[in-house]
Amino acid sequence: KQEVTQIPAALSVPEGENLVLNCSFTDSAIYNLQWFRQDPGKGLTSLLLIQSSQREQTSGRLNASLDKSSGRSTLYIAASQPGDSATYLCAVRNSGNTPLVFGKGTRLSVIA
Amino acid sequence: NAGVTQTPKFRILKIGQSMTLQCAQDMNHNYMYWYRQDPGMGLKLIYYSVGAGITDKGEVPNGYNVSRSTTEDFPLRLELAAPSQTSVYFCASSPGTGTEKLFFGSGTQLSVL
């Protein structure tokens, strides 16, 4: 059974810092991996989707990497801003017709 | 674009009552999902559908039922509500066979007292 772990559970950084959020998964035979952002009281917004054949995806100040063999993904946020404060969730899919398995998320606070 | 629309946003139920959470999407997506999110926890899949007339159980289906009579709508029914069903419920959709991003609704916060 696939399990997804995100460490740390919470992170607080000063504005302007570069930071890395971690995601690990137990079954490396994944189909794809997504990073989501969740603001308090809101639904999830998909940030980046990495296929199993890809090593990384970039969108603006966000860069997500994938190392299938070690069962890890990282989300790199450059030059953090207070508006980046949210919970970030990682989710993996094991095959094309199986649902996503989510981690519990990392709650990020960027202090001005 | 409306995207994925969930109603109601908040609801309080008494133990034993029943209700239906509504979910509609206007993106012509094949796949639709119902998740629940408990405080400090990740999302757990309740039911999903790969198209109209086809539904399947997820990780935590007990106490819930779904139907998918149209591509647009995927209602979730709670029968005989229990305090353990107090949670935030999210509906999501995706266009294809699993390679695409998921689009989420804004959630329904349900309390069973």
Contacts between the chains, C-beta under 8 A, distances in Angstrom:
chain1	res1	chain2	res2	distance
A	4	B	42	7.1
A	9	B	40	7.9
A	31	B	98	6.2
A	31	B	99	7.7
A	32	B	98	7.2
A	32	B	99	6.4
A	34	B	101	6.6
A	34	B	102	7.0
A	36	B	102	7.9
A	41	B	107	7.7
A	42	B	106	5.9
A	42	B	107	7.2
A	43	B	4	7.7
A	43	B	90	5.8
A	43	B	92	8.0
A	43	B	104	3.7
A	43	B	105	5.4
A	43	B	106	4.6
A	43	B	107	5.4
A	44	B	43	7.8
A	44	B	90	7.0
A	44	B	92	7.6
A	44	B	102	7.4
A	44	B	104	4.4
A	45	B	104	7.2
A	46	B	101	3.9
A	46	B	102	5.8
A	46	B	103	7.2
A	49	B	99	7.9
A	49	B	100	7.5
A	49	B	101	5.2
A	51	B	99	6.8
A	89	B	42	6.7
A	89	B	43	7.5
A	91	B	43	7.8
A	93	B	98	5.6
A	95	B	98	7.3
A	96	B	97	4.9
A	96	B	98	4.1
A	96	B	99	6.8
A	97	B	50	7.2
A	97	B	97	6.4
A	97	B	98	6.1
A	98	B	98	7.3
A	99	B	33	6.5
A	99	B	45	4.9
A	99	B	48	5.5
A	99	B	58	6.1
A	100	B	43	8.0
A	100	B	45	7.6
A	100	B	102	6.9
A	102	B	35	7.9
A	102	B	42	3.7
A	102	B	43	4.4
A	102	B	44	7.8
A	103	B	42	5.4
A	104	B	40	6.6
A	104	B	41	5.7
A	104	B	42	4.4
A	105	B	42	6.6
